[in-house]
Amino acid sequence: MKSAREAVADVGDGATVLAGGFGLCGIPELTIQALRDKGAKNLTFISNNCGVDEFGLGILLQNKQIKRMVSSYVGENKEFERQFLSGELEVELVPQGTLAERMRAGGAGIPAFYTPAGFGTQVAEGKEVREFDGRMYVMERGITGEFAIVKAWKGDRYGNLCYRLTARNFNPLAAMAGKITIAEVEELVEVGQLDPDQIHTPGVFVQRVVVGSGAHQKRIERRTVRKS
């Protein structure tokens, strides 16, 4: 695509969007900014967390564009806390490993699976519970969405993607689970330049590619240094 704005042009009000990233590591920041500029409302986001105030998915929160979050960790965003406690934001908290597996299952066409995580807690309320080999398990549904937005280190125009180190995190899982996956890449290479053994997300899962062209900020949530 020519731009992130073009890539998100058909993300309408009420859409469900999966987002890669962990904290601020590996987030599709330019695509998120394009969504803010587009102004789509009442969005549902499935993401490990919701960025921080004034960056990442946090800018969509501030713009009142997110109606519902399906997340694991939400402790770095004061606006998230305010909207949740005031009833402005619907939140489904999911154990981190369960969230990852729900994305993977959805992308693999698996409708549901059983996990011991969350049994006996509020996480299990209203869900089917079964015993296997003397241990109780909660049934969790796979997750899919109309769109997925992910960030990769390198990609080609066919959508084959390579992630760098821990920036891989939830990105491959989100890419699998979106009906239309938008991949934001730092570097676009020619088809055939990526070592097939190093491709983390095959192009079959990706419908649109956007090149960052050095515009990524790659912020750190909490910069901690020792005294000089």
C-alpha positions as CSV (number, residue, x, y, z in Angstrom):
1,M,0.0,0.0,0.0
2,K,1.1,3.6,-0.6
3,S,0.5,4.6,3.1
4,A,-0.8,3.4,6.4
5,R,-3.8,5.7,5.8
6,E,-4.6,3.9,2.6
7,A,-4.2,0.5,4.3
8,V,-6.9,1.3,7.0
9,A,-9.3,3.1,4.7
10,D,-12.0,0.4,5.1
11,V,-11.7,-0.1,8.8
12,G,-15.2,1.1,9.7
13,D,-17.0,2.0,12.9
14,G,-17.5,-1.1,15.2
15,A,-14.7,-3.1,13.6
16,T,-12.9,-5.8,15.6
17,V,-9.1,-5.4,15.3
18,L,-6.3,-7.6,16.6
19,A,-3.0,-5.8,17.3
20,G,0.5,-7.2,17.7
21,G,3.0,-6.0,20.2
22,F,4.0,-6.4,23.9
23,G,4.1,-3.2,25.9
24,L,5.5,-0.8,23.3
25,C,7.8,-3.5,21.7
26,G,6.8,-4.4,18.2
27,I,3.6,-2.3,18.0
28,P,2.3,-1.2,14.6
29,E,2.6,2.5,15.6
30,L,2.2,4.1,12.2
31,T,-1.0,2.0,11.5
32,I,-2.4,3.0,14.9
33,Q,-1.8,6.7,14.1
34,A,-3.5,6.2,10.8
35,L,-6.5,4.7,12.6
36,R,-6.6,7.7,14.9
37,D,-6.5,10.1,11.9
38,K,-9.3,8.1,10.2
39,G,-11.5,8.5,13.3
40,A,-13.3,5.1,13.2
41,K,-15.4,4.7,16.4
42,N,-16.7,1.9,18.7
43,L,-13.7,-0.3,17.9
44,T,-13.0,-3.6,19.6
45,F,-9.3,-4.3,20.1
46,I,-7.7,-7.6,21.0
47,S,-4.2,-6.9,22.2
48,N,-1.9,-7.9,25.1
49,N,-2.1,-4.4,26.4
50,C,-3.4,-0.9,25.4
51,G,-0.2,1.1,25.0
52,V,0.6,4.0,27.3
53,D,-0.9,7.4,27.6
54,E,-0.2,9.4,24.4
55,F,1.4,6.5,22.5
56,G,0.4,3.2,20.9
57,L,-3.2,2.2,21.3
58,G,-3.4,4.8,24.1
59,I,-3.9,7.5,21.5
60,L,-7.1,5.7,20.3
61,L,-8.3,5.6,23.9
62,Q,-7.7,9.3,24.3
63,N,-9.7,9.9,21.1
64,K,-12.6,7.8,22.5
65,Q,-12.3,5.4,19.5
66,I,-12.1,2.1,21.5
67,K,-15.3,0.7,22.9
68,R,-14.0,-2.7,24.1
69,M,-10.6,-4.1,25.0
70,V,-9.7,-7.8,25.2
71,S,-6.4,-7.7,27.0
72,S,-4.0,-9.3,29.4
73,Y,-2.0,-6.4,31.0
74,V,-3.4,-2.9,31.4
75,G,-1.3,-1.4,34.1
76,E,0.6,1.3,32.2
77,N,-2.3,3.5,31.0
78,K,-4.0,6.0,33.3
79,E,-6.6,6.9,30.7
80,F,-7.5,3.2,30.4
81,E,-8.0,3.0,34.2
82,R,-10.2,6.1,34.1
83,Q,-12.4,4.9,31.3
84,F,-12.7,1.5,32.8
85,L,-13.7,2.7,36.3
86,S,-16.1,5.2,34.9
87,G,-17.9,2.6,32.7
88,E,-16.9,4.2,29.4
89,L,-14.7,1.2,28.3
90,E,-15.7,-2.5,28.2
91,V,-12.9,-4.8,29.3
92,E,-12.4,-8.5,29.1
93,L,-9.3,-9.5,31.0
94,V,-7.6,-12.7,29.7
95,P,-4.6,-14.6,31.1
96,Q,-1.7,-13.8,28.9
97,G,-1.0,-17.4,27.7
98,T,-4.7,-18.0,27.2
99,L,-4.9,-14.8,25.0
100,A,-1.9,-16.0,22.9
101,E,-3.5,-19.4,22.4
102,R,-6.9,-17.9,21.6
103,M,-5.3,-15.9,18.8
104,R,-3.3,-18.9,17.6
105,A,-6.4,-21.2,17.7
106,G,-8.5,-18.7,15.8
107,G,-5.9,-18.3,13.1
108,A,-5.6,-22.1,12.8
109,G,-9.3,-22.6,12.5
110,I,-9.7,-24.2,16.0
111,P,-13.0,-23.0,17.5
112,A,-12.1,-23.7,21.1
113,F,-9.7,-25.5,23.5
114,Y,-9.4,-26.3,27.2
115,T,-6.9,-24.7,29.6
116,P,-6.4,-24.9,33.4
117,A,-5.7,-21.2,33.6
118,G,-8.4,-19.3,35.2
119,F,-10.3,-22.2,36.8
120,G,-12.0,-21.1,40.0
121,T,-11.7,-17.4,39.2
122,Q,-13.9,-14.8,37.6
123,V,-12.2,-15.7,34.3
124,A,-14.2,-19.0,34.3
125,E,-17.6,-17.5,35.0
126,G,-20.1,-18.4,32.4
127,K,-17.8,-20.8,30.6
128,E,-17.8,-24.6,30.2
129,V,-15.6,-26.4,32.7
130,R,-14.5,-30.1,32.3
131,E,-12.3,-32.5,34.2
132,F,-9.5,-34.2,32.5
133,D,-7.3,-36.7,34.4
134,G,-8.3,-35.3,37.7
135,R,-7.7,-31.7,36.8
136,M,-10.3,-29.0,36.0
137,Y,-10.1,-27.1,32.7
138,V,-11.9,-24.1,31.3
139,M,-13.1,-24.0,27.7
140,E,-11.9,-20.9,25.8
141,R,-12.9,-19.8,22.4
142,G,-10.5,-19.0,19.6
143,I,-10.3,-15.4,18.5
144,T,-10.6,-13.9,15.0
145,G,-11.3,-10.4,13.8
146,E,-12.1,-8.4,10.7
147,F,-8.7,-6.8,10.7
148,A,-5.2,-7.4,12.2
149,I,-2.4,-4.9,12.4
150,V,1.1,-6.1,13.0
151,K,4.7,-4.8,12.9
152,A,7.6,-6.6,11.3
153,W,11.3,-6.0,10.9
154,K,11.5,-7.0,7.2
155,G,8.9,-8.1,4.7
156,D,8.4,-8.5,0.9
157,R,5.5,-7.4,-1.3
158,Y,4.0,-10.9,-1.0
159,G,3.6,-10.3,2.8
160,N,6.3,-12.7,4.0
161,L,7.5,-11.3,7.3
162,C,10.5,-11.5,9.7
163,Y,10.3,-10.1,13.2
164,R,13.4,-9.0,15.2
165,L,14.1,-10.7,18.6
166,T,11.4,-9.9,21.2
167,A,9.5,-7.7,18.8
168,R,8.0,-10.9,17.5
169,N,5.8,-11.4,20.6
170,F,2.1,-11.4,19.7
171,N,2.6,-10.3,16.1
172,P,2.6,-13.7,14.3
173,L,-0.5,-14.8,16.3
174,A,-2.4,-11.6,15.5
175,A,-1.4,-11.9,11.8
176,M,-3.0,-15.4,11.6
177,A,-6.3,-14.4,13.2
178,G,-7.2,-11.4,11.1
179,K,-9.4,-11.7,8.0
180,I,-7.5,-8.8,6.6
181,T,-4.0,-8.4,8.0
182,I,-2.1,-5.2,7.6
183,A,1.7,-5.6,8.1
184,E,3.8,-2.5,8.9
185,V,7.5,-3.2,8.0
186,E,10.7,-1.4,8.7
187,E,12.3,-2.6,5.5
188,L,10.8,-3.9,2.3
189,V,13.0,-6.4,0.4
190,E,12.6,-8.1,-2.9
191,V,10.8,-11.3,-3.2
192,G,13.3,-14.2,-2.7
193,Q,15.7,-12.2,-0.4
194,L,14.2,-13.5,2.8
195,D,15.6,-16.9,3.8
196,P,12.6,-19.2,3.9
197,D,13.8,-20.7,7.2
198,Q,13.8,-17.2,8.7
199,I,10.2,-16.2,7.7
200,H,8.0,-16.1,10.8
201,T,4.7,-15.2,9.1
202,P,4.1,-16.6,5.6
203,G,2.5,-14.2,3.1
204,V,-0.6,-16.3,3.0
205,F,-1.7,-14.6,6.2
206,V,-1.0,-11.0,5.0
207,Q,-3.2,-9.0,2.7
208,R,-1.6,-5.5,2.9
209,V,2.0,-4.3,3.5
210,V,3.0,-0.8,4.6
211,V,6.6,0.5,4.7
212,G,7.6,2.6,7.7
213,S,10.5,4.3,5.9
214,G,12.4,5.1,9.1
215,A,9.4,6.8,10.8
216,H,9.2,4.5,13.8
217,Q,9.9,6.0,17.2
218,K,10.2,2.7,19.1
219,R,9.6,4.2,22.5
220,I,10.5,2.5,25.7
221,E,7.8,2.3,28.4
222,R,10.0,2.9,31.3
223,R,13.6,3.9,30.7
224,T,15.7,2.8,33.7
225,V,19.4,3.7,33.9
226,R,21.9,3.5,36.8
227,K,23.3,6.7,38.3
228,S,26.5,8.0,36.6
